[in-house]
Amino acid sequence: MLNRLTFMSGMALGYVLGAKAGRERYEQIVAKARQVTQNPTVRNTAETAAQQGRQVAGKAYHTVSDRMPDSVSQRVKSVRGSRSGSNGQSGTDDWGTGTV
């Protein structure tokens, strides 16, 4: 599913960047994209996928960090903390949803 979404996003971006139809067609495409991204079903699906991704990433992080030497593990923790704030989380993502 991710491959299909990535492919379709690339196709849309390529069309927008390479379109010779002019500004009017570009505005139509942008308006349609906004309409799709503001659809509650799309937003809910994206939020669910983001939450599941964070859960899987968290599990993978803990599994990997348990197997790393302590020096590497501490370095990763310090980088995560400095990049995302003091608690290791940024608060909200691009969709305006809270982090887990």
N, CA, C and O atoms as a DFTB+ gen file, in Angstrom:
400 C
 N C O
     1  1       0.825      -1.191       0.000
     2  2       0.000       0.000       0.000
     3  2       0.872       1.259       0.000
     4  3       0.572       2.230      -0.695
     5  1       1.952       1.232       0.784
     6  2       2.841       2.386       0.840
     7  2       3.488       2.622      -0.520
     8  3       3.641       3.767      -0.946
     9  1       3.869       1.539      -1.202
    10  2       4.471       1.695      -2.532
    11  2       3.498       2.338      -3.505
    12  3       3.880       3.189      -4.309
    13  1       2.254       1.930      -3.429
    14  2       1.239       2.488      -4.327
    15  2       1.018       3.969      -4.022
    16  3       0.917       4.788      -4.935
    17  1       0.945       4.307      -2.733
    18  2       0.756       5.698      -2.344
    19  2       1.947       6.547      -2.779
    20  3       1.772       7.656      -3.282
    21  1       3.141       6.032      -2.587
    22  2       4.347       6.745      -3.003
    23  2       4.365       6.947      -4.511
    24  3       4.700       8.030      -4.991
    25  1       4.008       5.919      -5.251
    26  2       3.982       6.012      -6.701
    27  2       2.967       7.061      -7.163
    28  3       3.272       7.893      -8.018
    29  1       1.766       7.016      -6.596
    30  2       0.729       7.963      -7.000
    31  2       1.128       9.396      -6.617
    32  3       0.871      10.335      -7.371
    33  1       1.749       9.559      -5.457
    34  2       2.209      10.894      -5.060
    35  2       3.268      11.401      -6.032
    36  3       3.260      12.570      -6.417
    37  1       4.168      10.523      -6.419
    38  2       5.198      10.900      -7.387
    39  2       4.608      11.266      -8.728
    40  3       5.048      12.220      -9.370
    41  1       3.616      10.512      -9.151
    42  2       2.952      10.822     -10.425
    43  2       2.282      12.197     -10.359
    44  3       2.403      12.998     -11.286
    45  1       1.582      12.462      -9.268
    46  2       0.894      13.745      -9.123
    47  2       1.897      14.894      -9.085
    48  3       1.697      15.923      -9.731
    49  1       2.963      14.715      -8.335
    50  2       3.984      15.756      -8.244
    51  2       4.639      15.984      -9.607
    52  3       4.856      17.125     -10.014
    53  1       4.949      14.904     -10.303
    54  2       5.550      15.025     -11.626
    55  2       4.638      15.743     -12.605
    56  3       5.090      16.550     -13.417
    57  1       3.355      15.443     -12.519
    58  2       2.410      16.106     -13.419
    59  2       2.335      17.599     -13.114
    60  3       2.358      18.436     -14.016
    61  1       2.243      17.916     -11.812
    62  2       2.137      19.325     -11.434
    63  2       3.382      20.081     -11.860
    64  3       3.282      21.172     -12.421
    65  1       4.553      19.517     -11.601
    66  2       5.793      20.213     -11.942
    67  2       6.033      20.272     -13.444
    68  3       6.634      21.222     -13.945
    69  1       5.564      19.259     -14.160
    70  2       5.833      19.217     -15.584
    71  2       4.676      19.652     -16.466
    72  3       4.788      19.626     -17.692
    73  1       3.580      20.045     -15.866
    74  2       2.393      20.397     -16.657
    75  2       2.634      21.652     -17.487
    76  3       3.222      22.626     -17.017
    77  1       2.177      21.607     -18.708
    78  2       2.294      22.763     -19.586
    79  2       0.924      23.397     -19.812
    80  3       0.754      24.246     -20.687
    81  1      -0.054      22.967     -19.001
    82  2      -1.414      23.454     -19.186
    83  2      -1.616      24.847     -18.615
    84  3      -2.666      25.452     -18.832
    85  1      -0.645      25.363     -17.898
    86  2      -0.746      26.724     -17.399
    87  2      -1.205      26.819     -15.963
    88  3      -1.471      25.816     -15.300
    89  1      -1.289      28.025     -15.512
    90  2      -1.604      28.327     -14.116
    91  2      -3.009      27.867     -13.727
    92  3      -3.221      27.415     -12.602
    93  1      -3.952      27.974     -14.631
    94  2      -5.335      27.598     -14.322
    95  2      -5.427      26.110     -13.976
    96  3      -6.071      25.737     -12.996
    97  1      -4.795      25.280     -14.766
    98  2      -4.816      23.834     -14.495
    99  2      -4.086      23.526     -13.194
   100  3      -4.521      22.669     -12.424
   101  1      -2.987      24.213     -12.949
   102  2      -2.244      24.046     -11.702
   103  2      -3.140      24.371     -10.503
   104  3      -3.160      23.624      -9.525
   105  1      -3.873      25.471     -10.574
   106  2      -4.776      25.860      -9.491
   107  2      -5.874      24.814      -9.279
   108  3      -6.263      24.544      -8.143
   109  1      -6.371      24.227     -10.369
   110  2      -7.375      23.172     -10.246
   111  2      -6.809      21.965      -9.511
   112  3      -7.469      21.385      -8.650
   113  1      -5.597      21.599      -9.853
   114  2      -4.961      20.439      -9.208
   115  2      -4.730      20.715      -7.732
   116  3      -5.003      19.855      -6.894
   117  1      -4.234      21.894      -7.402
   118  2      -3.984      22.251      -6.006
   119  2      -5.288      22.262      -5.215
   120  3      -5.327      21.784      -4.081
   121  1      -6.344      22.798      -5.795
   122  2      -7.643      22.832      -5.111
   123  2      -8.159      21.420      -4.851
   124  3      -8.685      21.131      -3.776
   125  1      -8.007      20.550      -5.835
   126  2      -8.454      19.158      -5.664
   127  2      -7.621      18.458      -4.593
   128  3      -8.161      17.706      -3.781
   129  1      -6.319      18.699      -4.585
   130  2      -5.454      18.097      -3.567
   131  2      -5.856      18.565      -2.168
   132  3      -5.899      17.770      -1.229
   133  1      -6.146      19.852      -2.039
   134  2      -6.601      20.373      -0.738
   135  2      -7.908      19.725      -0.325
   136  3      -8.093      19.374       0.840
   137  1      -8.811      19.565      -1.275
   138  2     -10.105      18.956      -0.993
   139  2      -9.921      17.522      -0.489
   140  3     -10.589      17.106       0.458
   141  1      -9.029      16.780      -1.112
   142  2      -8.776      15.398      -0.703
   143  2      -8.150      15.362       0.689
   144  3      -8.578      14.581       1.539
   145  1      -7.142      16.199       0.928
   146  2      -6.462      16.158       2.221
   147  2      -7.332      16.667       3.358
   148  3      -7.064      16.353       4.517
   149  1      -8.363      17.441       3.061
   150  2      -9.243      17.934       4.112
   151  2     -10.437      17.016       4.331
   152  3     -11.244      17.264       5.227
   153  1     -10.565      15.972       3.539
   154  2     -11.640      14.993       3.698
   155  2     -11.459      14.277       5.043
   156  3     -10.377      13.759       5.318
   157  1     -12.501      14.240       5.881
   158  2     -12.376      13.601       7.192
   159  2     -11.953      12.132       7.119
   160  3     -11.211      11.668       7.985
   161  1     -12.398      11.410       6.129
   162  2     -12.012      10.004       5.999
   163  2     -10.523       9.879       5.730
   164  3      -9.850       9.033       6.318
   165  1     -10.008      10.716       4.846
   166  2      -8.581      10.694       4.529
   167  2      -7.770      11.087       5.756
   168  3      -6.757      10.458       6.061
   169  1      -8.209      12.121       6.458
   170  2      -7.487      12.565       7.648
   171  2      -7.491      11.490       8.734
   172  3      -6.464      11.248       9.368
   173  1      -8.632      10.847       8.950
   174  2      -8.705       9.789       9.964
   175  2      -7.812       8.612       9.600
   176  3      -7.134       8.049      10.459
   177  1      -7.816       8.245       8.330
   178  2      -6.968       7.143       7.882
   179  2      -5.494       7.498       8.050
   180  3      -4.699       6.669       8.493
   181  1      -5.133       8.713       7.702
   182  2      -3.748       9.151       7.847
   183  2      -3.348       9.189       9.320
   184  3      -2.231       8.806       9.670
   185  1      -4.245       9.645      10.175
   186  2      -3.948       9.694      11.607
   187  2      -3.770       8.282      12.166
   188  3      -2.852       8.036      12.948
   189  1      -4.634       7.367      11.772
   190  2      -4.513       5.977      12.221
   191  2      -3.198       5.372      11.744
   192  3      -2.510       4.697      12.511
   193  1      -2.849       5.606      10.502
   194  2      -1.591       5.083       9.963
   195  2      -0.397       5.689      10.696
   196  3       0.576       4.991      10.982
   197  1      -0.466       6.971      10.999
   198  2       0.631       7.626      11.718
   199  2       0.779       7.046      13.120
   200  3       1.896       6.807      13.580
   201  1      -0.335       6.821      13.795
   202  2      -0.283       6.242      15.143
   203  2       0.292       4.831      15.107
   204  3       1.120       4.473      15.944
   205  1      -0.143       4.037      14.146
   206  2       0.387       2.681      14.025
   207  2       1.873       2.717      13.692
   208  3       2.645       1.909      14.207
   209  1       2.272       3.642      12.840
   210  2       3.685       3.778      12.503
   211  2       4.519       4.152      13.717
   212  3       5.611       3.617      13.912
   213  1       4.006       5.074      14.541
   214  2       4.724       5.442      15.754
   215  2       4.841       4.270      16.706
   216  3       5.882       4.087      17.337
   217  1       3.781       3.466      16.821
   218  2       3.824       2.295      17.705
   219  2       4.860       1.288      17.218
   220  3       5.663       0.788      18.006
   221  1       4.841       0.993      15.936
   222  2       5.804       0.040      15.371
   223  2       7.224       0.572      15.503
   224  3       8.141      -0.172      15.849
   225  1       7.402       1.859      15.228
   226  2       8.737       2.448      15.348
   227  2       9.218       2.406      16.795
   228  3      10.396       2.156      17.051
   229  1       8.319       2.646      17.734
   230  2       8.691       2.584      19.144
   231  2       9.116       1.193      19.556
   232  3      10.100       1.023      20.276
   233  1       8.369       0.189      19.096
   234  2       8.729      -1.199      19.411
   235  2      10.080      -1.549      18.785
   236  3      10.921      -2.184      19.422
   237  1      10.278      -1.137      17.554
   238  2      11.546      -1.427      16.869
   239  2      12.691      -0.711      17.573
   240  3      13.771      -1.277      17.739
   241  1      12.461       0.516      17.981
   242  2      13.501       1.276      18.681
   243  2      13.917       0.555      19.962
   244  3      15.107       0.402      20.236
   245  1      12.935       0.115      20.742
   246  2      13.259      -0.568      21.997
   247  2      13.947      -1.909      21.744
   248  3      14.868      -2.277      22.473
   249  1      13.515      -2.631      20.729
   250  2      14.153      -3.910      20.410
   251  2      15.602      -3.700      20.001
   252  3      16.495      -4.409      20.464
   253  1      15.828      -2.733      19.138
   254  2      17.188      -2.470      18.657
   255  2      18.053      -1.890      19.777
   256  3      19.206      -2.288      19.939
   257  1      17.500      -0.951      20.548
   258  2      18.313      -0.312      21.589
   259  2      18.687      -1.292      22.696
   260  3      19.727      -1.126      23.334
   261  1      17.861      -2.312      22.936
   262  2      18.201      -3.329      23.930
   263  2      19.400      -4.165      23.487
   264  3      20.113      -4.720      24.323
   265  1      19.622      -4.256      22.192
   266  2      20.713      -5.071      21.657
   267  2      21.981      -4.274      21.367
   268  3      23.016      -4.856      21.044
   269  1      21.910      -2.953      21.479
   270  2      23.075      -2.107      21.205
   271  2      23.944      -1.986      22.455
   272  3      23.457      -2.133      23.576
   273  1      25.222      -1.720      22.254
   274  2      26.063      -1.385      23.416
   275  2      25.533      -0.122      24.088
   276  3      24.921       0.721      23.433
   277  1      25.764       0.008      25.381
   278  2      25.234       1.145      26.132
   279  2      25.696       2.494      25.577
   280  3      24.928       3.456      25.595
   281  1      26.919       2.582      25.092
   282  2      27.417       3.862      24.581
   283  2      26.610       4.309      23.355
   284  3      26.290       5.490      23.219
   285  1      26.288       3.383      22.482
   286  2      25.499       3.710      21.284
   287  2      24.069       4.052      21.691
   288  3      23.488       5.011      21.185
   289  1      23.513       3.277      22.594
   290  2      22.151       3.501      23.053
   291  2      22.002       4.888      23.678
   292  3      21.025       5.586      23.406
   293  1      22.960       5.293      24.510
   294  2      22.912       6.615      25.132
   295  2      23.024       7.723      24.087
   296  3      22.360       8.754      24.202
   297  1      23.855       7.518      23.076
   298  2      24.011       8.515      22.015
   299  2      22.704       8.690      21.248
   300  3      22.309       9.817      20.952
   301  1      22.032       7.589      20.925
   302  2      20.754       7.650      20.204
   303  2      19.720       8.388      21.048
   304  3      18.979       9.227      20.535
   305  1      19.670       8.077      22.335
   306  2      18.714       8.749      23.219
   307  2      18.984      10.252      23.281
   308  3      18.044      11.046      23.291
   309  1      20.242      10.644      23.323
   310  2      20.557      12.072      23.392
   311  2      20.190      12.779      22.090
   312  3      19.729      13.920      22.119
   313  1      20.387      12.123      20.958
   314  2      20.022      12.719      19.671
   315  2      18.512      12.843      19.563
   316  3      18.007      13.875      19.121
   317  1      17.786      11.812      19.958
   318  2      16.319      11.876      19.909
   319  2      15.803      12.995      20.786
   320  3      14.889      13.720      20.393
   321  1      16.379      13.145      21.978
   322  2      15.935      14.177      22.905
   323  2      16.220      15.577      22.411
   324  3      15.382      16.465      22.567
   325  1      17.385      15.797      21.817
   326  2      17.741      17.140      21.351
   327  2      16.959      17.527      20.112
   328  3      16.710      18.712      19.888
   329  1      16.567      16.555      19.302
   330  2      15.821      16.851      18.073
   331  2      14.358      17.128      18.334
   332  3      13.747      17.933      17.630
   333  1      13.773      16.468      19.351
   334  2      12.329      16.532      19.524
   335  2      11.883      17.248      20.782
   336  3      10.680      17.334      21.027
   337  1      12.773      17.756      21.575
   338  2      12.387      18.387      22.819
   339  2      12.823      17.541      23.992
   340  3      13.415      16.477      23.808
   341  1      12.540      17.996      25.177
   342  2      13.055      17.337      26.369
   343  2      12.418      15.982      26.641
   344  3      13.056      15.120      27.245
   345  1      11.173      15.769      26.211
   346  2      10.526      14.492      26.483
   347  2      10.647      13.498      25.337
   348  3      10.099      12.400      25.433
   349  1      11.349      13.842      24.247
   350  2      11.553      12.940      23.125
   351  2      10.415      12.915      22.130
   352  3      10.429      12.122      21.189
   353  1       9.408      13.791      22.329
   354  2       8.287      13.847      21.410
   355  2       8.032      15.287      21.031
   356  3       8.267      16.197      21.826
   357  1       7.553      15.494      19.822
   358  2       7.395      16.856      19.319
   359  2       6.041      17.466      19.646
   360  3       5.875      18.671      19.457
   361  1       5.067      16.706      20.125
   362  2       3.759      17.263      20.480
   363  2       2.727      17.014      19.410
   364  3       1.695      16.402      19.684
   365  1       2.974      17.475      18.187
   366  2       2.035      17.245      17.097
   367  2       2.811      16.898      15.842
   368  3       3.991      17.222      15.710
   369  1       2.131      16.237      14.928
   370  2       2.760      15.921      13.654
   371  2       2.188      16.851      12.586
   372  3       1.473      17.798      12.913
   373  1       2.495      16.592      11.314
   374  2       2.071      17.460      10.225
   375  2       0.547      17.557      10.083
   376  3       0.038      18.523       9.515
   377  1      -0.170      16.571      10.593
   378  2      -1.619      16.544      10.470
   379  2      -2.293      17.246      11.647
   380  3      -3.517      17.372      11.674
   381  1      -1.505      17.704      12.620
   382  2      -2.085      18.363      13.770
   383  2      -2.536      17.401      14.840
   384  3      -3.232      17.797      15.775
   385  1      -2.152      16.138      14.720
   386  2      -2.540      15.150      15.723
   387  2      -1.442      15.036      16.760
   388  3      -0.279      15.313      16.469
   389  1      -1.796      14.638      17.951
   390  2      -0.817      14.471      19.016
   391  2       0.006      13.222      18.824
   392  3      -0.439      12.256      18.205
   393  1       1.219      13.248      19.363
   394  2       2.066      12.066      19.295
   395  2       1.747      11.153      20.453
   396  3       1.264      11.585      21.500
   397  1       2.026       9.888      20.247
   398  2       1.725       8.886      21.281
   399  2       2.834       8.840      22.280
   400  3       2.776       8.061      23.232
